[in-house]
Amino acid sequence: MLRFGLFIYDHLGGRKILPGSETLDLTHHKVGEPLRREFRQGFAYSDGWVDDSRLTVLNAVDAAERGAAIRTRTRLVRAERSDRRWQLVLSARGNRETVTARGLVNAAGAWVPDVVAHRLRMTSSGHVRLVKGSHIVVRRQFEHDHAYIFSSPTIASSSQSRTSAISP
Ligand SMILES: Cc1cc2nc3c(=O)[nH]c(=O)nc-3n(C[C@H](O)[C@H](O)[C@H](O)COP(=O)(O)OP(=O)(O)OC[C@H]3O[C@@H](n4cnc5c(N)ncnc54)[C@H](O)[C@@H]3O)c2cc1C
């Protein structure tokens, strides 16, 4: 299952820079050295880091270059549909403004249900399943740049950019 998942991961992303995933013999590979002997096989894959605030700015700049009007620190207060157009009430720094739009994309992340219920005042049969992730940064633990993800839920450790999925 892990191998299959990594195969999809390798091919879905259109990998150009990072190396593809590989199967590791932990009894001979350096990644296996700090591990207990029962861990014999693992899989390694590469992932990237991005500065999310810069990525957001770059997306906004790209959209602006293609004609979008970017409104930062602007809240959608209300949205109503009439005559095939959306009437949007926006609030920025205490000032309210109404604009019209042909389409409305609800990309409010964790606030998608809030926008549906309170800004659009609609009921929706669709549900957004909210998940939460936590990252704990620790000191370097191993003499290599792999981080480990164990298939057991009880053991986990993380550090650098290349990840090894280990199954006993
Ligand atoms: C602790 C943590 C760690 C994560 N780590 C990773 C990671 O390592 N890799 C990864 O790929 N993903 C990670 N994620 C997930 C990633 O951050 C989200 O998947 C991603 O940000 C979702 O983007 P989005 O644009 O859909 O929503 P968001 O980034 O949540 O953006 C929604 C925006 O809508 C705005 N908004 C809400 N209501 C309104 C309103 N009424 N009017 C105007 N604006 C409104 C909000 O202010 C927000 O800016 C992590 C998430 C968390 C919480």
The ligand as an SDF file (V2000), in Angstrom:
LIG
                    3D

 53 58  0  0  0  0  0  0  0  0999 V2000
   -0.4590   23.8180   11.7050 C   0  0  0  0  0  0  0  0  0  0  0  0
   -0.6870   23.5390   10.2190 C   0  0  0  0  0  0  0  0  0  0  0  0
    0.3630   23.0070    9.4850 C   0  0  0  0  0  0  0  0  0  0  0  0
    0.1830   22.7580    8.1210 C   0  0  0  0  0  0  0  0  0  0  0  0
    1.2370   22.2360    7.4250 N   0  0  0  0  0  0  0  0  0  0  0  0
    1.1260   22.0100    6.1090 C   0  0  0  0  0  0  0  0  0  0  0  0
    2.2250   21.5060    5.3570 C   0  0  0  0  0  0  0  0  0  0  0  0
    3.2890   21.2660    5.8890 O   0  0  0  0  0  0  0  0  0  0  0  0
    2.0540   21.2830    4.0330 N   0  0  0  0  0  0  0  0  0  0  0  0
    0.8490   21.5350    3.4130 C   0  0  0  0  0  0  0  0  0  0  0  0
    0.7450   21.3140    2.2060 O   0  0  0  0  0  0  0  0  0  0  0  0
   -0.2130   22.0120    4.1060 N   0  0  0  0  0  0  0  0  0  0  0  0
   -0.1090   22.2620    5.4220 C   0  0  0  0  0  0  0  0  0  0  0  0
   -1.1730   22.7310    6.1360 N   0  0  0  0  0  0  0  0  0  0  0  0
   -2.4570   22.8920    5.4480 C   0  0  0  0  0  0  0  0  0  0  0  0
   -2.5040   24.1940    4.6380 C   0  0  0  0  0  0  0  0  0  0  0  0
   -2.1490   25.2780    5.4530 O   0  0  0  0  0  0  0  0  0  0  0  0
   -3.9240   24.3820    4.1340 C   0  0  0  0  0  0  0  0  0  0  0  0
   -4.3090   23.2190    3.4140 O   0  0  0  0  0  0  0  0  0  0  0  0
   -4.0160   25.5700    3.2090 C   0  0  0  0  0  0  0  0  0  0  0  0
   -3.6170   26.7380    3.8610 O   0  0  0  0  0  0  0  0  0  0  0  0
   -5.4490   25.7310    2.7340 C   0  0  0  0  0  0  0  0  0  0  0  0
   -5.4700   26.8560    1.8570 O   0  0  0  0  0  0  0  0  0  0  0  0
   -6.7990   27.5650    1.5300 P   0  0  0  0  0  0  0  0  0  0  0  0
   -6.4490   28.7090    0.6000 O   0  0  0  0  0  0  0  0  0  0  0  0
   -7.8210   26.5780    1.0740 O   0  0  0  0  0  0  0  0  0  0  0  0
   -7.3530   28.1420    2.9170 O   0  0  0  0  0  0  0  0  0  0  0  0
   -6.6530   29.1580    3.9430 P   0  0  0  0  0  0  0  0  0  0  0  0
   -5.1860   29.2140    3.7660 O   0  0  0  0  0  0  0  0  0  0  0  0
   -7.1960   28.8000    5.3010 O   0  0  0  0  0  0  0  0  0  0  0  0
   -7.2340   30.5500    3.4820 O   0  0  0  0  0  0  0  0  0  0  0  0
   -8.5990   30.9010    3.7220 C   0  0  0  0  0  0  0  0  0  0  0  0
   -8.6450   32.4060    3.8270 C   0  0  0  0  0  0  0  0  0  0  0  0
  -10.0100   32.8340    3.8300 O   0  0  0  0  0  0  0  0  0  0  0  0
  -10.0820   33.9570    4.6740 C   0  0  0  0  0  0  0  0  0  0  0  0
  -11.4890   34.1970    5.0610 N   0  0  0  0  0  0  0  0  0  0  0  0
  -12.2970   33.4520    5.8600 C   0  0  0  0  0  0  0  0  0  0  0  0
  -13.4990   34.0350    5.9680 N   0  0  0  0  0  0  0  0  0  0  0  0
  -13.4550   35.1610    5.2020 C   0  0  0  0  0  0  0  0  0  0  0  0
  -14.3970   36.1950    4.9270 C   0  0  0  0  0  0  0  0  0  0  0  0
  -15.6490   36.2240    5.4200 N   0  0  0  0  0  0  0  0  0  0  0  0
  -14.0150   37.2210    4.1110 N   0  0  0  0  0  0  0  0  0  0  0  0
  -12.7380   37.2530    3.5690 C   0  0  0  0  0  0  0  0  0  0  0  0
  -11.8170   36.2970    3.8120 N   0  0  0  0  0  0  0  0  0  0  0  0
  -12.1700   35.2740    4.6360 C   0  0  0  0  0  0  0  0  0  0  0  0
   -9.1890   33.6050    5.8530 C   0  0  0  0  0  0  0  0  0  0  0  0
   -8.8070   34.7720    6.5520 O   0  0  0  0  0  0  0  0  0  0  0  0
   -8.0070   32.9500    5.1190 C   0  0  0  0  0  0  0  0  0  0  0  0
   -7.0240   33.8950    4.8010 O   0  0  0  0  0  0  0  0  0  0  0  0
   -1.0420   23.0300    7.4920 C   0  0  0  0  0  0  0  0  0  0  0  0
   -2.1060   23.5820    8.2390 C   0  0  0  0  0  0  0  0  0  0  0  0
   -1.9250   23.8340    9.5850 C   0  0  0  0  0  0  0  0  0  0  0  0
   -3.0750   24.4530   10.3920 C   0  0  0  0  0  0  0  0  0  0  0  0
  1  2  1  0
  2  3  1  0
  2 52  2  0
  3  4  2  0
  4  5  1  0
  4 50  1  0
  5  6  2  0
  6  7  1  0
  6 13  1  0
  7  8  2  0
  7  9  1  0
  9 10  1  0
 10 11  2  0
 10 12  1  0
 12 13  2  0
 13 14  1  0
 14 15  1  0
 14 50  1  0
 15 16  1  0
 16 17  1  0
 16 18  1  0
 18 19  1  0
 18 20  1  0
 20 21  1  0
 20 22  1  0
 22 23  1  0
 23 24  1  0
 24 25  2  0
 24 26  1  0
 24 27  1  0
 27 28  1  0
 28 29  2  0
 28 30  1  0
 28 31  1  0
 31 32  1  0
 32 33  1  0
 33 34  1  0
 33 48  1  0
 34 35  1  0
 35 36  1  0
 35 46  1  0
 36 37  1  0
 36 45  1  0
 37 38  2  0
 38 39  1  0
 39 40  1  0
 39 45  2  0
 40 41  1  0
 40 42  2  0
 42 43  1  0
 43 44  2  0
 44 45  1  0
 46 47  1  0
 46 48  1  0
 48 49  1  0
 50 51  2  0
 51 52  1  0
 52 53  1  0
M  END
$$$$
